[in-house]
Amino acid sequence: MNWFVDALRHNPELAIFLTLALGFLVGRLKIGGFSLGTVVGTLLAGVLIGQLDIKVPAIVKTVFFDLFLFTTGYKVGPQFFRALKKDAVSQVALTVVLCVTCLVSAFVAAKLLGYDMGTAAGLLAGAFSESTVIGTAGEAINRLAIPTEEKTRLINNIPIAYAVTYLIGTAGLVWFLPVIGPKLMGINLKEEGRRAQAKTVGAAELEPGITSAARRYDVRAYRVSNQFLAKRTIGEIEAMPKDARVFILRIRRQGQIVEPQPSTVILEDDVIAVATRRAVLVEHGAKIGPEVEDHALLDIPVEMLDVVVTNRTLAGQTVAELARHEVARGVFLQKLVRAGEEMPVVPEMTIDRGDVMSLVGPRPEVERAAKELGYPDWPTNTTDMIFVGTGIVLGGLVGLLSITIAGLPLTLTASGGALVMGLVFGWLRSVRPLIGRIPEPAIWIFDTVGLCVFIGVVGLSAGPGFVAGLQTTGISLVVVGLVCALIPHTVAILFGRYVLRMNPLILLGACAGAGTITAALRAIQDEAQSKVPALGYTVPYAIGNILLTAWGPVIVALMWAGR
């Protein structure tokens, strides 16, 4: 045993990986339907292993924290800049109200109960599930003109308060938003969800590697016997349905397969391959004529391709408007992803630059649409590290600029600058697709592992004083954490519903986004049985990450000024 402890002390990288392994294991454990999650699991694992008095160089956590923050900005950059547009003003206003109330709640509670600035920052980070505050507040404390021992004590108090308040704050909000939130608005969440879901045409969510047997779109062959359709052009026939998109992909005429044009005239006894919603084929297909089995005619290469939208003229249109555009001929929208979240595909949904559209249809039509919409998001395993490294360096330099208020230098810090530059570079990627590619697996590594290494090292450093610190703050942190978590969301729901007049589903999704609580979004969607709340999630999530991260140095400054 002594050999094992000595190995960890002399090789702290082993302690870090052991912390990650135990943290991810603890994070997966579920009590009922609730789990701690990998971040809290890693923090607790770090605290446990940290009891062995393991010293890890501070630069390790800083490197991974900067990588995590840059990636966070990269993911939400397009949505952050979209929030500057007029059509997102209500979501921006809601986010600002919620985030400011978060800061005020944590500061007032800390002053009333006599908490130090480290505990106050941990309360802010945990009650509002924004772990980045641990880093930005810690960097701000390091800049204070106080003894090194005092800095260490205050910084170590941050993860203690975070660990306690995160559990109660997250669990409380996962329950509060879908259960109490609708009562504050006087609505039935399930009924609202049913009405919204009736308009949705998105595919059902399945486990990875599992495909649904139910096909929303299909291609079938019919022999034309309807005199009304004969001697009309394909363009005329495709324009006839008012509530469905119908496309004729191929024709068999006198035994030969013909690739049609909009001006091609359909003749009686032609066999046509018709693509549209399966429900339309079942209900109206027989009106064309008898269905036939023609394997060669239906042997059309069909492709499902992810396309990143960059076209300025097409971005800003709704799904319904885009469906009527020539770019969409022969192509169907299977899924829409924005800032990593799947959006409900409803007719009034606005398409933004940076959105990823999963298109399905004949291969030539899909690839033509991809060129007009933006660019295909082909699978790759290569990360543009020139882009990533340059972004973090530039962001760090910007973040080091500071202003002095009440004798305290206020700055974004190098880490906060990495977040800001991540936003800019993420937006650049959405408008200049040839630069800055970071594949999804790499984003997961930078985002999840980057944050967990940072949190794990924080836990290792705070481990020796964790138990003593927890005894000092006592049970009060549990109560205060819950109250501080619920007050801002209560204010935001009332403000959004009765002042901004927001749709209740979108409002609840916006609260989850502004509070950066993805677990709460999932709970709202499950309770409403609808993906519509995601429409309100992405813009507030982008802005909430920025504001809550910035509150780290701010709450330190407020506590310092009021000491």
PLY file of the C-alpha trace (Angstrom):
ply
format ascii 1.0
element vertex 563
property float x
property float y
property float z
element edge 562
property int vertex1
property int vertex2
end_header
0.00 0.00 0.00
2.84 2.39 0.86
4.41 1.62 -2.53
1.12 2.51 -4.28
0.76 5.82 -2.37
4.40 6.72 -3.08
3.87 5.94 -6.76
0.94 8.38 -6.89
2.83 11.08 -5.01
5.91 10.87 -7.22
3.92 10.43 -10.41
0.93 12.77 -10.07
-0.16 12.02 -13.66
-1.19 8.57 -12.39
-3.30 10.21 -9.69
-5.01 12.33 -12.34
-5.95 9.32 -14.48
-7.08 7.37 -11.42
-9.26 10.37 -10.51
-10.78 10.38 -14.00
-11.48 6.64 -13.91
-13.13 6.74 -10.48
-14.93 10.01 -11.29
-16.54 8.68 -14.46
-17.52 5.50 -12.58
-19.11 7.46 -9.74
-20.77 9.81 -12.22
-22.57 6.92 -13.93
-24.10 5.55 -10.73
-27.80 6.31 -10.43
-29.97 6.75 -7.36
-33.49 6.38 -8.69
-33.39 8.47 -11.85
-30.69 10.87 -10.60
-26.95 10.60 -11.15
-24.12 12.83 -9.97
-22.69 13.25 -13.46
-19.05 13.02 -14.47
-18.05 16.51 -13.27
-19.19 16.07 -9.66
-18.07 12.44 -9.72
-14.57 13.51 -10.75
-14.48 16.25 -8.11
-15.42 13.81 -5.35
-12.91 11.25 -6.64
-10.23 13.96 -6.65
-11.11 14.93 -3.07
-10.89 11.28 -1.98
-7.53 10.62 -3.66
-6.35 14.08 -2.55
-6.40 12.84 1.06
-3.08 11.18 0.16
-1.54 14.68 -0.10
-0.69 14.54 -3.80
0.84 17.66 -5.36
-0.11 18.42 -8.97
1.47 21.40 -10.80
-1.13 24.15 -11.21
-0.28 24.54 -14.90
-1.93 21.18 -15.62
-5.40 22.32 -14.66
-4.91 25.66 -16.42
-4.05 24.01 -19.75
-7.08 21.74 -19.69
-9.35 24.51 -18.43
-8.35 26.78 -21.34
-8.97 23.95 -23.80
-12.40 23.32 -22.29
-13.40 26.99 -22.36
-12.26 27.51 -25.96
-14.29 24.46 -27.03
-17.34 25.71 -25.15
-17.15 29.00 -27.02
-16.51 27.20 -30.31
-19.70 25.15 -29.92
-22.01 28.04 -29.08
-20.35 30.83 -31.10
-22.87 30.92 -33.97
-25.78 31.04 -31.53
-24.14 33.74 -29.41
-23.82 36.07 -32.38
-27.31 35.16 -33.51
-28.49 36.45 -30.13
-27.34 39.91 -31.17
-30.08 39.93 -33.80
-33.47 41.46 -33.15
-35.45 38.21 -33.26
-33.67 36.82 -30.18
-34.22 39.85 -27.95
-36.71 38.13 -25.62
-34.36 35.21 -24.97
-31.44 37.57 -24.40
-33.48 39.65 -21.94
-34.58 36.54 -20.04
-31.00 35.28 -19.82
-29.67 38.59 -18.51
-32.41 38.76 -15.85
-31.75 35.19 -14.70
-27.95 35.51 -14.65
-27.97 38.86 -12.83
-30.39 37.42 -10.26
-28.01 34.47 -9.84
-25.14 36.82 -9.00
-27.22 38.94 -6.63
-28.66 35.87 -4.85
-25.23 34.33 -4.24
-23.70 37.64 -3.10
-26.55 38.53 -0.72
-26.60 35.01 0.78
-22.82 35.06 1.28
-22.92 38.46 3.02
-25.85 37.51 5.26
-24.22 34.28 6.38
-20.69 35.65 6.62
-19.15 33.39 3.98
-15.67 34.23 2.66
-15.17 35.00 -1.04
-14.04 31.44 -1.83
-17.21 29.96 -0.38
-19.29 32.65 -2.14
-17.71 31.78 -5.48
-18.28 28.05 -4.85
-21.91 28.78 -3.99
-22.30 30.67 -7.28
-20.60 27.88 -9.24
-22.52 25.03 -7.64
-26.03 26.42 -7.22
-26.04 27.47 -10.88
-24.06 24.46 -12.18
-21.38 26.62 -13.80
-18.11 24.88 -12.99
-16.10 27.44 -14.99
-16.61 29.87 -12.08
-14.20 27.69 -10.08
-11.42 28.61 -12.49
-12.20 32.27 -13.13
-12.85 33.05 -9.46
-9.71 31.19 -8.44
-7.62 33.22 -10.89
-9.17 36.44 -9.52
-8.32 35.44 -5.92
-4.74 34.74 -6.99
-4.47 38.39 -8.08
-5.43 39.76 -4.66
-2.80 41.42 -2.46
-3.14 38.92 0.39
-0.77 36.31 1.88
-0.23 33.10 -0.10
-1.66 30.96 2.71
-4.88 32.99 2.66
-5.15 32.66 -1.11
-4.76 28.89 -0.82
-7.45 28.66 1.85
-9.94 30.76 -0.15
-9.29 28.88 -3.39
-9.70 25.52 -1.64
-13.06 26.68 -0.25
-14.44 27.09 -3.78
-14.71 23.36 -4.66
-16.02 22.56 -1.17
-18.98 24.89 -1.59
-19.36 23.82 -5.23
-19.62 20.12 -4.39
-22.34 20.65 -1.78
-24.45 23.20 -3.65
-24.14 21.56 -7.08
-25.89 18.42 -5.91
-28.83 20.19 -4.30
-29.02 22.94 -6.93
-29.03 20.66 -9.96
-31.39 18.10 -8.43
-33.70 20.89 -7.28
-33.88 22.52 -10.72
-34.32 19.23 -12.58
-37.47 18.83 -10.45
-38.48 22.51 -10.23
-38.54 23.52 -13.92
-40.79 20.73 -15.28
-43.01 20.41 -12.16
-43.30 23.82 -10.48
-42.49 25.97 -13.51
-45.73 25.08 -15.35
-47.75 25.79 -12.17
-46.26 29.29 -11.96
-47.48 29.87 -15.54
-50.86 28.18 -15.02
-50.37 25.62 -17.81
-50.40 21.85 -18.26
-46.96 20.92 -19.60
-48.05 17.64 -21.19
-50.96 19.32 -22.98
-48.67 22.09 -24.27
-46.24 19.42 -25.41
-48.93 17.46 -27.27
-50.05 20.56 -29.15
-46.47 21.47 -30.07
-45.44 17.94 -31.01
-48.36 17.65 -33.42
-46.53 20.16 -35.65
-43.17 18.41 -35.43
-41.80 16.32 -38.27
-38.47 15.31 -36.74
-37.33 11.71 -36.43
-37.66 9.79 -33.19
-34.59 9.67 -30.98
-33.01 6.22 -30.90
-30.02 4.56 -29.30
-26.75 4.71 -31.27
-26.65 1.92 -33.86
-30.44 1.40 -33.76
-32.65 2.31 -36.73
-36.43 2.67 -36.66
-38.41 0.32 -38.91
-40.90 3.14 -39.49
-39.81 5.27 -42.45
-41.14 8.82 -42.54
-40.29 9.20 -46.22
-40.51 6.49 -48.87
-40.21 5.90 -52.62
-42.76 3.69 -54.42
-43.50 2.83 -58.06
-46.92 3.34 -59.67
-48.23 2.70 -63.19
-50.02 5.87 -64.33
-53.67 5.15 -65.16
-55.20 8.40 -63.91
-56.25 10.41 -66.98
-56.03 13.63 -64.97
-52.26 13.15 -64.47
-51.43 11.94 -67.98
-50.08 14.57 -70.40
-49.07 16.90 -67.56
-45.49 17.91 -66.85
-43.63 16.74 -63.78
-43.44 20.34 -62.57
-47.24 20.66 -62.75
-47.85 17.36 -60.94
-45.33 18.12 -58.16
-46.97 21.51 -57.59
-50.50 20.06 -57.20
-50.45 18.95 -53.52
-50.90 21.88 -51.16
-50.06 20.05 -47.92
-47.31 17.68 -49.06
-44.05 17.69 -50.99
-44.16 15.10 -53.80
-41.32 14.35 -56.24
-41.11 12.11 -59.31
-37.57 10.75 -59.32
-37.59 8.35 -62.28
-39.79 7.15 -65.13
-39.95 3.80 -66.92
-41.31 4.38 -70.41
-41.65 1.56 -72.93
-39.22 -0.54 -70.93
-36.54 2.16 -70.66
-35.65 4.12 -67.52
-35.76 7.90 -68.05
-34.19 10.52 -65.78
-36.90 13.23 -65.69
-36.81 17.02 -65.85
-39.51 19.40 -64.53
-40.63 19.88 -68.15
-40.95 16.15 -68.85
-44.53 15.15 -69.75
-46.02 12.11 -68.02
-47.83 9.68 -70.33
-50.44 7.08 -69.55
-48.91 3.67 -68.77
-45.61 5.25 -67.59
-44.26 3.74 -64.37
-43.10 6.53 -62.05
-41.00 6.45 -58.87
-42.70 8.78 -56.39
-40.97 10.14 -53.25
-42.95 11.77 -50.45
-44.10 11.14 -46.90
-45.12 7.54 -46.34
-48.53 8.66 -45.06
-49.20 10.49 -48.34
-48.28 7.41 -50.39
-50.54 5.17 -48.31
-53.50 7.55 -48.55
-53.19 8.85 -52.12
-50.83 6.52 -54.00
-53.66 4.44 -55.47
-55.04 7.56 -57.16
-52.04 7.54 -59.50
-52.66 3.95 -60.54
-51.72 0.45 -59.40
-48.52 0.05 -57.38
-45.93 -2.13 -59.11
-42.74 -3.87 -58.10
-39.88 -2.46 -60.19
-36.57 -3.01 -58.46
-34.46 -1.44 -61.22
-36.60 1.71 -61.25
-36.45 2.06 -57.47
-32.73 1.26 -57.30
-31.90 4.92 -56.69
-28.77 5.78 -54.66
-30.16 7.46 -51.51
-27.86 9.42 -49.25
-28.21 10.84 -45.76
-25.80 13.73 -45.38
-25.12 16.27 -42.63
-24.90 19.77 -44.09
-23.68 22.88 -42.25
-25.69 25.95 -43.28
-23.56 28.95 -44.31
-25.57 30.52 -47.17
-26.54 34.04 -46.06
-29.53 34.23 -48.42
-31.05 30.94 -47.23
-30.24 31.32 -43.52
-33.05 33.11 -41.74
-35.77 31.32 -43.68
-38.20 29.00 -41.92
-38.38 25.27 -42.58
-41.63 25.84 -44.47
-40.11 28.57 -46.66
-37.02 26.50 -47.38
-39.15 23.49 -48.29
-40.76 25.52 -51.09
-37.38 26.72 -52.38
-35.82 25.10 -55.46
-32.83 24.07 -53.33
-35.03 21.54 -51.50
-36.37 19.70 -54.55
-36.17 15.95 -54.02
-34.62 16.39 -50.57
-36.17 15.87 -47.13
-35.03 17.16 -43.74
-34.45 14.29 -41.35
-32.92 16.11 -38.38
-31.72 19.59 -37.36
-28.95 20.12 -34.81
-27.99 23.49 -33.32
-25.06 23.95 -30.90
-25.06 20.20 -30.27
-28.79 20.05 -29.44
-31.36 18.41 -31.70
-34.07 20.90 -32.60
-37.73 20.10 -33.28
-38.43 20.32 -37.03
-41.55 22.48 -37.17
-42.70 24.62 -40.14
-42.00 27.92 -38.33
-38.50 26.86 -37.22
-35.93 29.40 -38.48
-32.73 28.04 -40.03
-29.52 29.77 -38.87
-25.97 29.75 -40.12
-24.05 27.07 -38.27
-27.06 24.74 -38.05
-26.43 21.14 -39.11
-29.20 19.77 -41.34
-29.41 16.01 -41.90
-30.74 15.70 -45.44
-32.01 12.51 -47.06
-32.84 11.89 -50.71
-31.32 10.80 -54.03
-27.58 11.28 -53.91
-27.30 13.86 -56.73
-30.12 15.96 -55.21
-28.67 15.82 -51.68
-25.20 16.85 -52.84
-26.65 19.66 -54.98
-28.61 20.93 -51.97
-25.49 20.68 -49.79
-23.54 22.96 -52.16
-26.30 25.56 -52.15
-26.97 25.47 -48.40
-23.37 25.44 -47.22
-21.01 22.51 -47.10
-21.22 18.78 -46.34
-20.02 17.81 -42.89
-18.05 14.76 -43.99
-16.76 12.50 -41.20
-13.09 13.17 -40.39
-10.64 12.43 -37.59
-8.38 15.47 -38.12
-8.50 18.53 -35.85
-7.24 21.90 -37.07
-4.81 22.48 -34.19
-3.44 25.65 -35.86
-6.93 27.09 -35.42
-7.30 25.84 -31.83
-3.84 26.92 -30.66
-4.04 30.36 -32.27
-7.49 30.94 -30.80
-6.41 30.13 -27.24
-3.28 32.30 -27.49
-5.14 35.31 -28.90
-7.93 34.87 -26.35
-5.47 34.62 -23.49
-3.73 37.84 -24.55
-7.07 39.66 -24.74
-8.10 38.24 -21.39
-5.00 39.58 -19.67
-6.10 43.17 -20.28
-7.57 44.61 -17.07
-9.22 47.61 -15.48
-8.93 48.57 -11.81
-12.09 49.14 -9.74
-11.94 49.87 -5.99
-8.28 48.88 -6.00
-9.01 45.46 -7.51
-7.81 44.68 -11.04
-10.76 43.25 -12.98
-9.93 41.09 -15.97
-11.42 38.32 -18.07
-8.27 36.33 -17.20
-6.45 34.26 -19.81
-9.04 31.51 -19.42
-11.99 33.87 -19.85
-10.29 35.25 -22.95
-10.07 31.72 -24.36
-13.84 31.44 -23.96
-14.45 34.75 -25.73
-12.10 33.86 -28.60
-13.78 30.45 -28.82
-17.03 32.30 -29.53
-15.37 34.33 -32.29
-13.62 31.34 -33.83
-16.78 29.22 -33.63
-18.62 31.91 -35.55
-15.77 32.13 -38.09
-16.04 28.38 -38.62
-19.76 28.74 -39.40
-19.13 31.33 -42.14
-15.74 30.07 -43.42
-16.15 26.29 -43.45
-12.71 25.55 -44.89
-10.99 26.48 -41.61
-11.23 25.35 -38.03
-12.59 21.82 -38.30
-12.90 20.05 -34.93
-14.58 16.61 -35.26
-17.25 15.66 -32.74
-15.07 13.06 -30.96
-12.34 15.69 -30.50
-14.91 18.19 -29.21
-15.98 15.59 -26.66
-12.36 15.10 -25.53
-11.64 18.83 -25.29
-14.96 19.58 -23.64
-15.63 16.67 -21.27
-12.12 15.43 -20.51
-10.74 18.98 -20.44
-13.25 20.02 -17.79
-12.93 16.80 -15.81
-9.12 16.98 -15.66
-9.43 20.56 -14.40
-12.04 19.58 -11.81
-10.08 16.48 -10.84
-6.92 18.50 -10.14
-9.00 21.01 -8.16
-10.28 18.12 -6.05
-6.78 16.69 -5.56
-5.51 20.09 -4.39
-8.47 20.75 -2.09
-8.61 17.21 -0.72
-6.60 17.66 2.51
-8.77 20.57 3.70
-12.08 19.42 2.27
-13.57 17.74 5.35
-12.52 20.57 7.68
-13.95 23.15 5.33
-17.23 21.31 5.04
-17.53 21.16 8.83
-17.01 24.93 8.98
-19.80 25.83 6.55
-22.13 23.15 7.87
-25.66 22.33 6.73
-26.38 25.97 5.91
-24.78 25.55 2.47
-27.33 22.89 1.53
-30.30 25.13 2.32
-28.70 28.25 0.87
-27.70 26.39 -2.30
-31.29 25.28 -2.93
-32.78 28.73 -2.23
-30.19 30.48 -4.41
-30.82 28.02 -7.25
-34.63 28.39 -7.21
-35.02 32.18 -6.77
-33.48 33.22 -10.14
-35.51 30.65 -12.07
-38.71 31.70 -10.32
-38.03 35.33 -11.26
-37.14 34.35 -14.84
-40.30 32.26 -15.35
-42.57 35.04 -14.09
-40.69 37.65 -16.13
-40.71 35.56 -19.29
-44.36 34.57 -19.06
-46.05 37.76 -17.89
-43.69 40.46 -19.20
-42.13 38.97 -22.33
-45.19 36.79 -23.15
-42.99 33.88 -24.23
-44.28 30.46 -25.29
-44.21 28.35 -22.09
-42.26 25.45 -23.61
-39.66 27.75 -25.11
-39.53 29.72 -21.85
-38.72 26.64 -19.77
-36.08 25.60 -22.32
-34.61 29.12 -22.13
-34.39 28.88 -18.32
-32.52 25.58 -18.62
-30.18 27.16 -21.19
-29.56 30.40 -19.27
-28.75 28.33 -16.20
-26.56 25.99 -18.32
-28.44 22.96 -16.95
-28.72 20.44 -19.77
-30.17 17.85 -17.39
-33.12 20.18 -16.74
-33.74 20.53 -20.49
-33.93 16.75 -20.77
-36.37 16.62 -17.84
-38.60 19.31 -19.41
-38.59 17.50 -22.77
-39.41 14.18 -21.10
-42.27 15.69 -19.10
-43.67 17.57 -22.12
-42.93 14.63 -24.45
-41.70 17.19 -26.98
-38.41 18.55 -28.31
-39.86 22.08 -28.64
-38.21 23.34 -25.39
-34.87 23.01 -27.21
-35.92 25.98 -29.37
-35.37 28.22 -26.36
-32.19 26.52 -25.13
-29.30 27.35 -27.45
-29.18 31.18 -27.42
-29.60 31.46 -23.60
-27.05 28.65 -23.15
-24.49 30.59 -25.19
-25.05 33.85 -23.30
-25.46 32.15 -19.92
-22.05 30.49 -20.26
-20.44 33.86 -20.89
-22.21 35.76 -18.11
-21.93 33.10 -15.41
-18.25 32.55 -16.23
-17.67 36.31 -16.01
-19.39 36.40 -12.59
-16.41 34.53 -11.06
-14.12 37.61 -10.92
-17.16 39.86 -10.30
-18.27 38.08 -7.12
-14.67 38.10 -5.87
-14.56 41.86 -6.52
-17.89 42.41 -4.74
-16.81 40.38 -1.72
-13.44 42.15 -1.65
-15.03 45.59 -1.84
-17.52 44.75 0.92
-15.07 43.07 3.31
0 1
1 2
2 3
3 4
4 5
5 6
6 7
7 8
8 9
9 10
10 11
11 12
12 13
13 14
14 15
15 16
16 17
17 18
18 19
19 20
20 21
21 22
22 23
23 24
24 25
25 26
26 27
27 28
28 29
29 30
30 31
31 32
32 33
33 34
34 35
35 36
36 37
37 38
38 39
39 40
40 41
41 42
42 43
43 44
44 45
45 46
46 47
47 48
48 49
49 50
50 51
51 52
52 53
53 54
54 55
55 56
56 57
57 58
58 59
59 60
60 61
61 62
62 63
63 64
64 65
65 66
66 67
67 68
68 69
69 70
70 71
71 72
72 73
73 74
74 75
75 76
76 77
77 78
78 79
79 80
80 81
81 82
82 83
83 84
84 85
85 86
86 87
87 88
88 89
89 90
90 91
91 92
92 93
93 94
94 95
95 96
96 97
97 98
98 99
99 100
100 101
101 102
102 103
103 104
104 105
105 106
106 107
107 108
108 109
109 110
110 111
111 112
112 113
113 114
114 115
115 116
116 117
117 118
118 119
119 120
120 121
121 122
122 123
123 124
124 125
125 126
126 127
127 128
128 129
129 130
130 131
131 132
132 133
133 134
134 135
135 136
136 137
137 138
138 139
139 140
140 141
141 142
142 143
143 144
144 145
145 146
146 147
147 148
148 149
149 150
150 151
151 152
152 153
153 154
154 155
155 156
156 157
157 158
158 159
159 160
160 161
161 162
162 163
163 164
164 165
165 166
166 167
167 168
168 169
169 170
170 171
171 172
172 173
173 174
174 175
175 176
176 177
177 178
178 179
179 180
180 181
181 182
182 183
183 184
184 185
185 186
186 187
187 188
188 189
189 190
190 191
191 192
192 193
193 194
194 195
195 196
196 197
197 198
198 199
199 200
200 201
201 202
202 203
203 204
204 205
205 206
206 207
207 208
208 209
209 210
210 211
211 212
212 213
213 214
214 215
215 216
216 217
217 218
218 219
219 220
220 221
221 222
222 223
223 224
224 225
225 226
226 227
227 228
228 229
229 230
230 231
231 232
232 233
233 234
234 235
235 236
236 237
237 238
238 239
239 240
240 241
241 242
242 243
243 244
244 245
245 246
246 247
247 248
248 249
249 250
250 251
251 252
252 253
253 254
254 255
255 256
256 257
257 258
258 259
259 260
260 261
261 262
262 263
263 264
264 265
265 266
266 267
267 268
268 269
269 270
270 271
271 272
272 273
273 274
274 275
275 276
276 277
277 278
278 279
279 280
280 281
281 282
282 283
283 284
284 285
285 286
286 287
287 288
288 289
289 290
290 291
291 292
292 293
293 294
294 295
295 296
296 297
297 298
298 299
299 300
300 301
301 302
302 303
303 304
304 305
305 306
306 307
307 308
308 309
309 310
310 311
311 312
312 313
313 314
314 315
315 316
316 317
317 318
318 319
319 320
320 321
321 322
322 323
323 324
324 325
325 326
326 327
327 328
328 329
329 330
330 331
331 332
332 333
333 334
334 335
335 336
336 337
337 338
338 339
339 340
340 341
341 342
342 343
343 344
344 345
345 346
346 347
347 348
348 349
349 350
350 351
351 352
352 353
353 354
354 355
355 356
356 357
357 358
358 359
359 360
360 361
361 362
362 363
363 364
364 365
365 366
366 367
367 368
368 369
369 370
370 371
371 372
372 373
373 374
374 375
375 376
376 377
377 378
378 379
379 380
380 381
381 382
382 383
383 384
384 385
385 386
386 387
387 388
388 389
389 390
390 391
391 392
392 393
393 394
394 395
395 396
396 397
397 398
398 399
399 400
400 401
401 402
402 403
403 404
404 405
405 406
406 407
407 408
408 409
409 410
410 411
411 412
412 413
413 414
414 415
415 416
416 417
417 418
418 419
419 420
420 421
421 422
422 423
423 424
424 425
425 426
426 427
427 428
428 429
429 430
430 431
431 432
432 433
433 434
434 435
435 436
436 437
437 438
438 439
439 440
440 441
441 442
442 443
443 444
444 445
445 446
446 447
447 448
448 449
449 450
450 451
451 452
452 453
453 454
454 455
455 456
456 457
457 458
458 459
459 460
460 461
461 462
462 463
463 464
464 465
465 466
466 467
467 468
468 469
469 470
470 471
471 472
472 473
473 474
474 475
475 476
476 477
477 478
478 479
479 480
480 481
481 482
482 483
483 484
484 485
485 486
486 487
487 488
488 489
489 490
490 491
491 492
492 493
493 494
494 495
495 496
496 497
497 498
498 499
499 500
500 501
501 502
502 503
503 504
504 505
505 506
506 507
507 508
508 509
509 510
510 511
511 512
512 513
513 514
514 515
515 516
516 517
517 518
518 519
519 520
520 521
521 522
522 523
523 524
524 525
525 526
526 527
527 528
528 529
529 530
530 531
531 532
532 533
533 534
534 535
535 536
536 537
537 538
538 539
539 540
540 541
541 542
542 543
543 544
544 545
545 546
546 547
547 548
548 549
549 550
550 551
551 552
552 553
553 554
554 555
555 556
556 557
557 558
558 559
559 560
560 561
561 562
